[in-house]
Amino acid sequence: MKADDVRSKVLEILDANMEGVEWDGIGRDASLAEQGMDSMTFIQIVVDIEAQFDIEIPDEYLLAEKMGTIGRIVDVVCGLLDGSI
């Protein structure tokens, strides 16, 4: 799966879990915490990503520091899908 396709699906998941955020203006490295993501929202986003992509995110990535931006989430998902993680 291409990174652009992963990003589109990730944005759909973020949009469903974080109301009122205009994703068009959010860059790859913008902090999702600054957009309103709290720990409970982060957990739900992870669950939704795992279900959408049929993957299991390793525990060491289940930290906002590791997946706290759109770019980091896309990188982790792409790495799991292509086997590099």
Buried (B, 14 or more C-beta within 10 A) or exposed (E): EEBEEBBEBBBEBBEEBBEEBEBEEBEEEBEBBEBEBEEEBBEBBBEBBBEBBEBEBEEEBEEBEBBBBBBBBBBBBBEBBEEEB
